[in-house]
Amino acid sequence: KDLNAVYKDTFAALKPKYGHWVIFDHCMPFDVTRCYDEVTKHVDPRIWTAERDVEMWKTLEG
């Protein structure tokens, strides 16, 4: 699965239990992206840049 599909599946699975947390919607894109990196091609955390932020949002909202 690509990042977009993984994000949608993860969000749907966790929303019923954790969706009431105020920070849930804000943190999920970053948490899922980091996890996706770790299980695919980036074992070590990557530095978060403005370019990476734009890339993530395009992927998740595209």
Biopython code that builds the backbone (N, CA, C, O; Angstrom):
import numpy as np
from Bio.PDB.StructureBuilder import StructureBuilder

atoms = [
    (1, "LYS", "N", (0.846, -1.191, 0.000)),
    (1, "LYS", "CA", (0.000, 0.000, 0.000)),
    (1, "LYS", "C", (0.883, 1.244, 0.000)),
    (1, "LYS", "O", (2.002, 1.233, 0.512)),
    (2, "ASP", "N", (0.358, 2.306, -0.581)),
    (2, "ASP", "CA", (1.084, 3.571, -0.544)),
    (2, "ASP", "C", (0.712, 4.334, 0.732)),
    (2, "ASP", "O", (-0.183, 3.928, 1.473)),
    (3, "LEU", "N", (1.410, 5.438, 0.973)),
    (3, "LEU", "CA", (1.200, 6.211, 2.196)),
    (3, "LEU", "C", (-0.241, 6.681, 2.332)),
    (3, "LEU", "O", (-0.794, 6.641, 3.431)),
    (4, "ASN", "N", (-0.850, 7.118, 1.266)),
    (4, "ASN", "CA", (-2.220, 7.606, 1.320)),
    (4, "ASN", "C", (-3.173, 6.512, 1.798)),
    (4, "ASN", "O", (-4.017, 6.760, 2.659)),
    (5, "ALA", "N", (-3.047, 5.324, 1.255)),
    (5, "ALA", "CA", (-3.917, 4.207, 1.641)),
    (5, "ALA", "C", (-3.674, 3.790, 3.087)),
    (5, "ALA", "O", (-4.619, 3.525, 3.830)),
    (6, "VAL", "N", (-2.417, 3.734, 3.477)),
    (6, "VAL", "CA", (-2.081, 3.367, 4.856)),
    (6, "VAL", "C", (-2.648, 4.403, 5.828)),
    (6, "VAL", "O", (-3.196, 4.051, 6.872)),
    (7, "TYR", "N", (-2.513, 5.667, 5.478)),
    (7, "TYR", "CA", (-3.041, 6.730, 6.341)),
    (7, "TYR", "C", (-4.557, 6.599, 6.497)),
    (7, "TYR", "O", (-5.071, 6.653, 7.614)),
    (8, "LYS", "N", (-5.259, 6.432, 5.406)),
    (8, "LYS", "CA", (-6.721, 6.323, 5.471)),
    (8, "LYS", "C", (-7.155, 5.124, 6.312)),
    (8, "LYS", "O", (-8.074, 5.234, 7.124)),
    (9, "ASP", "N", (-6.499, 3.986, 6.123)),
    (9, "ASP", "CA", (-6.829, 2.785, 6.899)),
    (9, "ASP", "C", (-6.540, 2.981, 8.387)),
    (9, "ASP", "O", (-7.349, 2.616, 9.240)),
    (10, "THR", "N", (-5.389, 3.556, 8.682)),
    (10, "THR", "CA", (-4.993, 3.772, 10.077)),
    (10, "THR", "C", (-5.916, 4.771, 10.756)),
    (10, "THR", "O", (-6.349, 4.558, 11.888)),
    (11, "PHE", "N", (-6.213, 5.852, 10.067)),
    (11, "PHE", "CA", (-7.116, 6.865, 10.610)),
    (11, "PHE", "C", (-8.478, 6.249, 10.928)),
    (11, "PHE", "O", (-9.031, 6.471, 12.005)),
    (12, "ALA", "N", (-9.006, 5.485, 9.997)),
    (12, "ALA", "CA", (-10.317, 4.855, 10.193)),
    (12, "ALA", "C", (-10.301, 3.874, 11.362)),
    (12, "ALA", "O", (-11.275, 3.779, 12.109)),
    (13, "ALA", "N", (-9.206, 3.152, 11.520)),
    (13, "ALA", "CA", (-9.107, 2.170, 12.599)),
    (13, "ALA", "C", (-8.978, 2.833, 13.973)),
    (13, "ALA", "O", (-9.519, 2.323, 14.954)),
    (14, "LEU", "N", (-8.278, 3.946, 14.053)),
    (14, "LEU", "CA", (-8.010, 4.581, 15.344)),
    (14, "LEU", "C", (-9.019, 5.657, 15.745)),
    (14, "LEU", "O", (-9.157, 5.956, 16.931)),
    (15, "LYS", "N", (-9.713, 6.232, 14.790)),
    (15, "LYS", "CA", (-10.658, 7.327, 15.057)),
    (15, "LYS", "C", (-11.724, 6.958, 16.095)),
    (15, "LYS", "O", (-11.996, 7.766, 16.983)),
    (16, "PRO", "N", (-12.336, 5.775, 16.020)),
    (16, "PRO", "CA", (-13.375, 5.461, 17.007)),
    (16, "PRO", "C", (-12.875, 5.491, 18.459)),
    (16, "PRO", "O", (-13.604, 5.916, 19.355)),
    (17, "LYS", "N", (-11.656, 5.050, 18.688)),
    (17, "LYS", "CA", (-11.134, 4.986, 20.055)),
    (17, "LYS", "C", (-10.452, 6.284, 20.494)),
    (17, "LYS", "O", (-10.575, 6.686, 21.651)),
    (18, "TYR", "N", (-9.733, 6.942, 19.575)),
    (18, "TYR", "CA", (-8.912, 8.090, 19.956)),
    (18, "TYR", "C", (-9.355, 9.413, 19.330)),
    (18, "TYR", "O", (-8.766, 10.456, 19.616)),
    (19, "GLY", "N", (-10.360, 9.386, 18.503)),
    (19, "GLY", "CA", (-10.782, 10.584, 17.791)),
    (19, "GLY", "C", (-11.237, 11.732, 18.676)),
    (19, "GLY", "O", (-11.239, 12.883, 18.240)),
    (20, "HIS", "N", (-11.619, 11.440, 19.901)),
    (20, "HIS", "CA", (-12.053, 12.501, 20.821)),
    (20, "HIS", "C", (-10.878, 13.290, 21.400)),
    (20, "HIS", "O", (-11.079, 14.353, 21.987)),
    (21, "TRP", "N", (-9.667, 12.785, 21.242)),
    (21, "TRP", "CA", (-8.491, 13.523, 21.719)),
    (21, "TRP", "C", (-8.334, 14.768, 20.854)),
    (21, "TRP", "O", (-8.380, 14.677, 19.627)),
    (22, "VAL", "N", (-8.152, 15.898, 21.463)),
    (22, "VAL", "CA", (-8.059, 17.172, 20.751)),
    (22, "VAL", "C", (-6.950, 17.150, 19.705)),
    (22, "VAL", "O", (-7.110, 17.724, 18.628)),
    (23, "ILE", "N", (-5.851, 16.512, 19.999)),
    (23, "ILE", "CA", (-4.678, 16.545, 19.124)),
    (23, "ILE", "C", (-4.665, 15.398, 18.090)),
    (23, "ILE", "O", (-3.761, 15.330, 17.258)),
    (24, "PHE", "N", (-5.637, 14.526, 18.141)),
    (24, "PHE", "CA", (-5.657, 13.347, 17.266)),
    (24, "PHE", "C", (-5.535, 13.709, 15.788)),
    (24, "PHE", "O", (-4.638, 13.219, 15.103)),
    (25, "ASP", "N", (-6.424, 14.556, 15.296)),
    (25, "ASP", "CA", (-6.420, 14.903, 13.869)),
    (25, "ASP", "C", (-5.123, 15.586, 13.442)),
    (25, "ASP", "O", (-4.659, 15.409, 12.315)),
    (26, "HIS", "N", (-4.547, 16.361, 14.344)),
    (26, "HIS", "CA", (-3.306, 17.065, 14.009)),
    (26, "HIS", "C", (-2.107, 16.117, 13.945)),
    (26, "HIS", "O", (-1.276, 16.234, 13.045)),
    (27, "CYS", "N", (-2.012, 15.193, 14.879)),
    (27, "CYS", "CA", (-0.824, 14.325, 14.979)),
    (27, "CYS", "C", (-0.823, 13.156, 14.002)),
    (27, "CYS", "O", (0.242, 12.710, 13.575)),
    (28, "MET", "N", (-1.973, 12.668, 13.652)),
    (28, "MET", "CA", (-2.038, 11.460, 12.824)),
    (28, "MET", "C", (-1.233, 11.534, 11.528)),
    (28, "MET", "O", (-0.509, 10.582, 11.235)),
    (29, "PRO", "N", (-1.312, 12.591, 10.740)),
    (29, "PRO", "CA", (-0.535, 12.611, 9.496)),
    (29, "PRO", "C", (0.962, 12.437, 9.736)),
    (29, "PRO", "O", (1.632, 11.717, 8.996)),
    (30, "PHE", "N", (1.481, 13.090, 10.760)),
    (30, "PHE", "CA", (2.911, 13.022, 11.049)),
    (30, "PHE", "C", (3.297, 11.658, 11.614)),
    (30, "PHE", "O", (4.332, 11.100, 11.250)),
    (31, "ASP", "N", (2.461, 11.122, 12.505)),
    (31, "ASP", "CA", (2.746, 9.818, 13.100)),
    (31, "ASP", "C", (2.720, 8.702, 12.057)),
    (31, "ASP", "O", (3.611, 7.853, 12.023)),
    (32, "VAL", "N", (1.708, 8.711, 11.222)),
    (32, "VAL", "CA", (1.594, 7.666, 10.201)),
    (32, "VAL", "C", (2.709, 7.794, 9.166)),
    (32, "VAL", "O", (3.257, 6.788, 8.716)),
    (33, "THR", "N", (3.044, 9.017, 8.791)),
    (33, "THR", "CA", (4.128, 9.216, 7.827)),
    (33, "THR", "C", (5.443, 8.701, 8.386)),
    (33, "THR", "O", (6.201, 8.041, 7.675)),
    (34, "ARG", "N", (5.723, 8.992, 9.644)),
    (34, "ARG", "CA", (6.960, 8.509, 10.267)),
    (34, "ARG", "C", (6.979, 6.985, 10.327)),
    (34, "ARG", "O", (7.998, 6.371, 10.011)),
    (35, "CYS", "N", (5.901, 6.383, 10.715)),
    (35, "CYS", "CA", (5.816, 4.924, 10.776)),
    (35, "CYS", "C", (5.980, 4.316, 9.392)),
    (35, "CYS", "O", (6.682, 3.319, 9.226)),
    (36, "TYR", "N", (5.342, 4.907, 8.411)),
    (36, "TYR", "CA", (5.456, 4.429, 7.032)),
    (36, "TYR", "C", (6.907, 4.481, 6.573)),
    (36, "TYR", "O", (7.402, 3.535, 5.959)),
    (37, "ASP", "N", (7.587, 5.579, 6.868)),
    (37, "ASP", "CA", (9.011, 5.686, 6.533)),
    (37, "ASP", "C", (9.790, 4.527, 7.147)),
    (37, "ASP", "O", (10.587, 3.873, 6.474)),
    (38, "GLU", "N", (9.549, 4.283, 8.428)),
    (38, "GLU", "CA", (10.305, 3.271, 9.163)),
    (38, "GLU", "C", (10.108, 1.869, 8.597)),
    (38, "GLU", "O", (11.062, 1.094, 8.535)),
    (39, "VAL", "N", (8.905, 1.535, 8.190)),
    (39, "VAL", "CA", (8.664, 0.176, 7.696)),
    (39, "VAL", "C", (8.913, 0.025, 6.200)),
    (39, "VAL", "O", (8.839, -1.082, 5.666)),
    (40, "THR", "N", (9.207, 1.126, 5.527)),
    (40, "THR", "CA", (9.505, 1.010, 4.102)),
    (40, "THR", "C", (10.975, 1.245, 3.817)),
    (40, "THR", "O", (11.712, 0.281, 3.611)),
    (41, "LYS", "N", (11.426, 2.480, 3.798)),
    (41, "LYS", "CA", (12.781, 2.729, 3.313)),
    (41, "LYS", "C", (13.657, 3.613, 4.185)),
    (41, "LYS", "O", (14.812, 3.851, 3.833)),
    (42, "HIS", "N", (13.155, 4.106, 5.300)),
    (42, "HIS", "CA", (13.938, 5.014, 6.142)),
    (42, "HIS", "C", (13.952, 4.500, 7.577)),
    (42, "HIS", "O", (13.059, 4.813, 8.364)),
    (43, "VAL", "N", (14.958, 3.717, 7.911)),
    (43, "VAL", "CA", (15.044, 3.158, 9.259)),
    (43, "VAL", "C", (15.222, 4.260, 10.298)),
    (43, "VAL", "O", (14.603, 4.224, 11.362)),
    (44, "ASP", "N", (16.069, 5.238, 9.986)),
    (44, "ASP", "CA", (16.309, 6.348, 10.908)),
    (44, "ASP", "C", (15.381, 7.514, 10.572)),
    (44, "ASP", "O", (15.062, 7.740, 9.405)),
    (45, "PRO", "N", (14.953, 8.247, 11.583)),
    (45, "PRO", "CA", (14.069, 9.388, 11.327)),
    (45, "PRO", "C", (14.713, 10.409, 10.396)),
    (45, "PRO", "O", (15.911, 10.680, 10.473)),
    (46, "ARG", "N", (13.887, 10.966, 9.516)),
    (46, "ARG", "CA", (14.361, 12.030, 8.628)),
    (46, "ARG", "C", (14.040, 13.386, 9.248)),
    (46, "ARG", "O", (13.065, 13.535, 9.983)),
    (47, "ILE", "N", (14.869, 14.356, 8.940)),
    (47, "ILE", "CA", (14.621, 15.715, 9.415)),
    (47, "ILE", "C", (13.371, 16.244, 8.717)),
    (47, "ILE", "O", (13.197, 16.083, 7.509)),
    (48, "TRP", "N", (12.508, 16.877, 9.506)),
    (48, "TRP", "CA", (11.278, 17.425, 8.945)),
    (48, "TRP", "C", (11.581, 18.795, 8.354)),
    (48, "TRP", "O", (12.036, 19.695, 9.061)),
    (49, "THR", "N", (11.334, 18.949, 7.078)),
    (49, "THR", "CA", (11.588, 20.211, 6.387)),
    (49, "THR", "C", (10.278, 20.747, 5.815)),
    (49, "THR", "O", (9.269, 20.044, 5.771)),
    (50, "ALA", "N", (10.314, 21.993, 5.382)),
    (50, "ALA", "CA", (9.129, 22.583, 4.751)),
    (50, "ALA", "C", (8.757, 21.817, 3.492)),
    (50, "ALA", "O", (7.577, 21.621, 3.202)),
    (51, "GLU", "N", (9.767, 21.384, 2.746)),
    (51, "GLU", "CA", (9.522, 20.625, 1.515)),
    (51, "GLU", "C", (8.882, 19.275, 1.824)),
    (51, "GLU", "O", (7.971, 18.831, 1.125)),
    (52, "ARG", "N", (9.367, 18.638, 2.871)),
    (52, "ARG", "CA", (8.803, 17.344, 3.259)),
    (52, "ARG", "C", (7.363, 17.512, 3.735)),
    (52, "ARG", "O", (6.514, 16.661, 3.469)),
    (53, "ASP", "N", (7.095, 18.585, 4.424)),
    (53, "ASP", "CA", (5.751, 18.870, 4.890)),
    (53, "ASP", "C", (4.791, 19.013, 3.708)),
    (53, "ASP", "O", (3.706, 18.432, 3.713)),
    (54, "VAL", "N", (5.187, 19.780, 2.706)),
    (54, "VAL", "CA", (4.359, 19.962, 1.506)),
    (54, "VAL", "C", (4.150, 18.628, 0.799)),
    (54, "VAL", "O", (3.039, 18.316, 0.370)),
    (55, "GLU", "N", (5.213, 17.845, 0.677)),
    (55, "GLU", "CA", (5.129, 16.533, 0.021)),
    (55, "GLU", "C", (4.142, 15.624, 0.747)),
    (55, "GLU", "O", (3.334, 14.948, 0.109)),
    (56, "MET", "N", (4.204, 15.607, 2.086)),
    (56, "MET", "CA", (3.300, 14.765, 2.863)),
    (56, "MET", "C", (1.850, 15.177, 2.627)),
    (56, "MET", "O", (0.998, 14.326, 2.368)),
    (57, "TRP", "N", (1.563, 16.477, 2.715)),
    (57, "TRP", "CA", (0.185, 16.930, 2.551)),
    (57, "TRP", "C", (-0.341, 16.658, 1.146)),
    (57, "TRP", "O", (-1.509, 16.303, 0.986)),
    (58, "LYS", "N", (0.487, 16.814, 0.144)),
    (58, "LYS", "CA", (0.065, 16.493, -1.230)),
    (58, "LYS", "C", (-0.272, 15.013, -1.354)),
    (58, "LYS", "O", (-1.244, 14.640, -2.012)),
    (59, "THR", "N", (0.534, 14.177, -0.718)),
    (59, "THR", "CA", (0.306, 12.731, -0.764)),
    (59, "THR", "C", (-0.982, 12.354, -0.040)),
    (59, "THR", "O", (-1.772, 11.559, -0.549)),
    (60, "LEU", "N", (-1.192, 12.915, 1.130)),
    (60, "LEU", "CA", (-2.354, 12.539, 1.936)),
    (60, "LEU", "C", (-3.654, 13.156, 1.440)),
    (60, "LEU", "O", (-4.722, 12.572, 1.621)),
    (61, "GLU", "N", (-3.579, 14.304, 0.828)),
    (61, "GLU", "CA", (-4.794, 14.969, 0.359)),
    (61, "GLU", "C", (-5.062, 14.743, -1.124)),
    (61, "GLU", "O", (-6.113, 15.125, -1.640)),
    (62, "GLY", "N", (-4.098, 14.117, -1.808)),
    (62, "GLY", "CA", (-4.224, 13.921, -3.248)),
    (62, "GLY", "C", (-5.117, 12.799, -3.656)),
    (62, "GLY", "O", (-5.291, 12.551, -4.850)),
]
sb = StructureBuilder()
sb.init_structure("model")
sb.init_model(0)
sb.init_chain("A")
sb.init_seg("    ")
for serial, (resi, resn, name, xyz) in enumerate(atoms, 1):
    if name == "N":
        sb.init_residue(resn, " ", resi, " ")
    sb.init_atom(name, np.array(xyz, "f"), 0.0, 1.0, " ", f" {name:<3s}", serial, name[0])
structure = sb.get_structure()
